[in-house]
């Protein structure tokens, strides 16, 4: 389990952070994810990647957390734990306009589009992995990312 944690903790943390936007909640849910994985490791059948299985557990824990707390989570835009993808056109745009500004504007996107954007930008996940995690196809993830990027780009240009 230690090896599993070392290999996948960052991916799970980034995924949970993309859902909740709060580093403390993301840390707690990441720990809980690995505890649940340990308890149910025999149910992992190898059909999907280990990271996808762990993110599915994390997603269910996030939904449980929302049910228990019945409140809106405040996004922690000031958090320094997110790690943007390197050496891409997206990274150049993010550095030009400012990561905080982009993340703030992403809050206005529809929820699933915002999730795709966060997973792609902060989780460094492929479209296929994003689709698997969110229960859709690779193409669905790709289209939502493209549309979200277009909406953000349009809004940024209008506000210049």
C-alpha positions as CSV (number, residue, x, y, z in Angstrom):
1,X,0.0,0.0,0.0
2,X,2.9,2.3,0.7
3,X,4.1,1.9,-2.9
4,X,0.6,2.5,-4.2
5,X,0.3,5.7,-2.1
6,X,3.6,7.0,-3.3
7,X,2.8,6.4,-6.9
8,X,-0.8,7.7,-7.0
9,X,-1.2,10.2,-4.1
10,X,-0.5,13.2,-6.2
11,X,-2.9,12.2,-9.0
12,X,-5.7,11.5,-6.4
13,X,-5.0,14.8,-4.6
14,X,-5.1,16.8,-7.8
15,X,-8.3,15.1,-8.8
16,X,-10.0,15.8,-5.4
17,X,-8.6,19.4,-5.4
18,X,-10.1,19.9,-8.9
19,X,-13.5,18.9,-7.4
20,X,-13.4,20.8,-4.2
21,X,-10.9,23.6,-4.7
22,X,-9.8,23.4,-1.0
23,X,-6.4,21.9,0.0
24,X,-7.5,20.8,3.5
25,X,-10.5,18.9,2.2
26,X,-8.5,17.5,-0.7
27,X,-5.8,16.2,1.7
28,X,-8.4,14.6,4.0
29,X,-10.3,13.0,1.1
30,X,-7.0,11.7,-0.4
31,X,-6.2,10.0,2.8
32,X,-9.7,8.6,3.0
33,X,-9.4,7.4,-0.6
34,X,-6.4,5.2,0.2
35,X,-8.0,3.9,3.4
36,X,-11.0,2.8,1.4
37,X,-8.8,1.4,-1.4
38,X,-6.9,-0.7,1.2
39,X,-10.2,-2.0,2.6
40,X,-11.5,-3.0,-0.8
41,X,-8.4,-3.8,-2.8
42,X,-9.8,-7.3,-3.5
43,X,-12.6,-5.6,-5.6
44,X,-10.1,-4.0,-8.0
45,X,-10.4,-6.2,-11.1
46,X,-7.8,-4.6,-13.3
47,X,-10.2,-3.5,-16.0
48,X,-9.2,0.1,-15.6
49,X,-6.0,1.8,-14.6
50,X,-5.3,1.9,-10.9
51,X,-5.4,5.7,-11.0
52,X,-8.9,5.7,-12.5
53,X,-10.1,3.2,-9.8
54,X,-8.7,5.4,-7.0
55,X,-10.2,8.6,-8.5
56,X,-13.6,6.8,-8.7
57,X,-13.3,6.1,-5.0
58,X,-12.3,9.7,-4.4
59,X,-15.2,11.0,-6.4
60,X,-17.7,8.9,-4.4
61,X,-16.1,10.1,-1.1
62,X,-16.4,13.7,-2.4
63,X,-20.1,13.1,-3.1
64,X,-20.5,11.7,0.4
65,X,-18.8,14.7,1.9
66,X,-21.2,17.0,0.1
67,X,-24.2,15.0,1.3
68,X,-23.0,15.2,4.9
69,X,-22.0,18.9,4.8
70,X,-24.9,20.2,2.7
71,X,-23.0,23.4,1.9
72,X,-21.1,24.9,-0.9
73,X,-17.4,24.6,-0.7
74,X,-15.4,27.8,-1.1
75,X,-12.7,27.4,-3.8
76,X,-9.3,28.1,-2.3
77,X,-7.8,30.1,-5.2
78,X,-4.9,31.1,-3.1
79,X,-3.8,27.5,-2.7
80,X,-0.2,26.8,-3.8
81,X,-0.7,23.0,-4.1
82,X,-2.0,22.9,-7.6
83,X,0.5,22.0,-10.3
84,X,-0.2,23.2,-13.8
85,X,0.9,21.2,-16.8
86,X,4.2,22.3,-18.2
87,X,5.3,23.4,-21.7
88,X,1.9,23.8,-23.3
89,X,-0.1,26.5,-25.0
90,X,-2.5,26.3,-22.0
91,X,0.4,27.0,-19.6
92,X,1.5,30.0,-21.7
93,X,-2.1,31.5,-21.6
94,X,-2.3,30.8,-17.8
95,X,1.0,32.6,-17.2
96,X,0.0,35.5,-19.4
97,X,-3.3,36.1,-17.8
98,X,-2.4,34.8,-14.3
99,X,-3.4,31.5,-12.9
100,X,-5.6,33.0,-10.2
101,X,-7.5,35.0,-12.8
102,X,-8.1,31.9,-14.9
103,X,-9.2,29.8,-11.9
104,X,-11.6,32.5,-10.8
105,X,-13.2,32.8,-14.2
106,X,-13.4,29.0,-14.5
107,X,-15.9,29.1,-11.6
108,X,-18.5,30.5,-14.0
109,X,-18.3,27.5,-16.3
110,X,-20.9,24.7,-16.1
111,X,-19.9,22.1,-13.4
112,X,-18.8,19.2,-15.6
113,X,-17.0,21.5,-18.0
114,X,-15.2,23.0,-15.0
115,X,-14.3,19.6,-13.8
116,X,-12.8,18.6,-17.2
117,X,-10.8,21.9,-17.3
118,X,-9.4,21.4,-13.7
119,X,-8.5,17.7,-14.4
120,X,-6.7,18.6,-17.6
121,X,-4.9,21.6,-16.2
122,X,-4.1,20.7,-12.6
123,X,-4.4,16.9,-12.8
124,X,-2.2,16.4,-15.9
125,X,-4.6,13.7,-17.0
126,X,-5.3,12.5,-20.5
127,X,-8.8,13.0,-22.1
128,X,-9.3,9.3,-21.9
129,X,-8.6,9.2,-18.1
130,X,-10.8,12.3,-17.6
131,X,-13.6,10.6,-19.5
132,X,-13.2,7.4,-17.4
133,X,-13.2,9.3,-14.2
134,X,-16.3,11.3,-15.0
135,X,-18.1,8.4,-16.6
136,X,-18.0,9.6,-20.2
137,X,-16.1,9.0,-23.3
138,X,-12.7,10.4,-24.3
139,X,-14.3,12.5,-27.0
140,X,-16.8,14.0,-24.5
141,X,-13.9,15.1,-22.3
142,X,-12.1,16.6,-25.3
143,X,-15.1,18.5,-26.5
144,X,-15.9,19.9,-23.0
145,X,-12.3,21.0,-22.6
146,X,-12.3,22.7,-25.9
147,X,-15.6,24.4,-25.3
148,X,-14.5,25.5,-21.8
149,X,-11.3,26.9,-23.2
150,X,-13.2,28.8,-25.9
151,X,-15.6,30.3,-23.3
152,X,-12.7,31.4,-21.1
153,X,-10.8,32.8,-24.1
154,X,-13.8,34.8,-25.2
155,X,-14.4,36.2,-21.7
156,X,-10.7,37.1,-21.3
157,X,-10.7,38.9,-24.7
158,X,-13.8,40.9,-23.9
159,X,-12.4,42.1,-20.6
160,X,-9.1,43.3,-21.9
